[in-house]
Amino acid sequence: MNAIQDRVTTILTSKFGVKPEELQGDVVLADLRFDSLALLELALTFSEEFDIFVAHDELSIDHTVIDTVSLVEAKGVSA
């Protein structure tokens, strides 16, 4: 696991109450009980945590955790 994935995992577990064991494999955000409001909060959290801009429509309940890590990395955040 890289540093960005570590930080994303920490955000999901500490701020959104996702259990670490739920983050296995290609789990999608919908399976982690994310809805549109939670996605908005996640986008804001990523914006603050990584000092990037994440628009609310850049995240989807169909994204996997790896997709969210890739999104953060695509914004220029490096480990």
N, C-alpha and C positions, 0 to 999 in steps of 0.2 A: 504494500500500500504506500502511495507517495504522500508527501506532506499536504498537498491540496485535498486529496481524498480523506486524509486524516482529519483535516479541519472541517470538511463538509460533514463527515460522519459525526464529529463532535457537536456540530450545530444541530444536526438532526436528532441526536440523542438528548442533548442537554436542553435545547430550546423547544423542541417539538415532541419530546417524550417518546421517541421511537426507541424500541429496545434493540440493543446491539445485535441480537440474534436474528432480528427481522431484516437486517441489512445484507443478508447473504444472497449471492447469485444476482440474477437480473431482475430483482424486485422493482416494480414500478411504484411511483409515488401514490397512485390510487390505492394500491394494496397496503400502503402505510397510512391510509385514512386521510390523505391530503385532498382538500377541496379547493375551490377557486380562492377563497379567503386565505387559506393556509399557503397557497402558492404565492399570493401577493406578499404575505409576511415573509416567506422564504426569499423572494426576490429582494425585498428591502434589507433583510438580514445579510444576504450575500453582498449587496451594495455597500453596506456599512463595514462588514467584516473584511472584505477584500479591497475596499476603496475603488470600486468599479460601478458602472451603471448597468443594472439588470432590469429590463422592462418587464412588466407583469405578464406580457404575452410571450416572453421567451422561455417560460417554463410551462410544462403541461403535465397533467396527471399521468400521461402515458410515458413520461421520461423515467428512465432508470436512474439510480444513484450515480452510475458511471456517466450517464448523459449529463447530469448536473455538474459533475466534476469537469467534464469536457467543456461545458459552457463557460465555467469559470476560467479554465485554462485558455479558451479562445479569446477571452477578454484581456489576455496579456498577463495574467497572474502566473507566477512561476514559484516553484517549490523553494 
